[in-house]
């Protein structure tokens, strides 16, 4: 069986020694960018490799980009091969933040044409809650070859978002908290507010009180209610920097609402150009 959206902890535990399964730890903290790597060294799921959001899953910030520009896909494909990932691998990604960072690598792999990738539901916190094994032993992966089949239609740039909003042929969904969306709080970016025309669905709504994803049926019902007659293919996800937006995209895919896209630069890129309109509090 292939896992393409979510996988539960019990199933992963049963497959820790399954050939062609590769586990990636993607823990990260915006407040302390090395905290995830440190936590990984202090204990991780057996055989898990570590992927750093800034160093592995993003490229260098410039004067026109957001905070987490898309990576150089050629370099990323090389890293995937170094981690032992081939085109036949079943990849499992986890973090300790209910999937907000794991979702980024999940989306990147899918954009590279790799469907067999899933996020560990509940992440490391739920894994530990179940008493499943943790190790400090670093893996020694056997390098493989990962061939990228890049789908450039998986994301939009700022100009495309601007034009398609004007044409009213996309539905933009912002995954940030309501306070940030409305412009009442902005702890990270220099400008508060949101892209005019966007709707707000905080990624936290995808989760239950234990930090696990809602059922596919529950997610489908909620997104259908939000979208009305809008087709999933017309949906574009945004957030602060193109990371937590992937959580909503993952939730829609898990719900069977397939084909939505990512505004990769998101709010932190949008506000780089002062000519772009800003919605929210004055």
Secondary structure, 3 states (H helix, E strand, C coil): CCCCCEECHHHHHHCCCCCCEEEEECCCCCCCCCHHHHHHHHCECCCCEECCCCCCCCCCCCCCCCCCCCCCHHHHHHHHHHCCCCCCCEEEEECCCCCCCHHHHHHHHHHCCCCCEEEECCHHHHHHHCCCCCECCCCCCCCCCCCCCCCHHHEECHHHHHHHHHHCCCEEEECCCHHHHHCCCCCCCCCCCECCCCEECCHHHHECCCCCECCHHHHHHHHHHHHCCCCHHHEEEECCCCCCHHHHHHHHHHCCCCCCEEECCHHHHHCCCCCCCCECCC
